[in-house]
Amino acid sequence: MTIQQFHKAGIPVKILCEIAGISRSSYYKWTTRTPSKLEEENKIIIEEMIQLHEKVKGIYGYRRLTMNLRRTMDMPINRKRIRCLMKVAGIETVIRRPRYRYKHSTPQHVAENLLNRDFSAENSNEKWLTDVTEFKYGNGQKAYLSAILDIVNWTQKVRHNI
């Protein structure tokens, strides 16, 4: 509440000014003053900001508000002034959550685990190992390389390297 409202409620101005820490003459000077040109401009800008803020459902920040107010009011308005007036008027932007574009995919076909980590074979052509690698090249093009090994040959190479 302001000093004027408390004074209308019956509390003396002298006590209210002592509580506020100002002199009585300053209070009376403030009550009879006329608003400056800048204050009147700020009131007009705040009214326009509130209308625009409600029109766009609060998604504009101070940059977009500044850009639109410059267009509608035909006057140079500093973005820092708009930001300050937003704080004064209590206007806050609605922060939209980012949309994640990643979609979880499930594989269309999953092969059974026939080997069950048993990488030994008695004869060749019993068990085969394979791997597929994707290479990207050019303008978004892809190439696939698939290596296929017989497990008997693979185990002999592994034993030979040990």
Secondary structure, 3 states (H helix, E strand, C coil): CCHHHHHHCCCCHHHHHHHHCCCHHHHHHHHCCCCCHHHHHHHHHHHHHHHHHHHCCCCCCHHHHHHHHHHHHCCCCCHHHHHHHHHHHCCCCCCCCCCCCCCCCCCCCCCCCCCCCCCCCCCCCCCEEEEEEEEEECCCEEEEEEEEEEHHHHHHHHHHHC
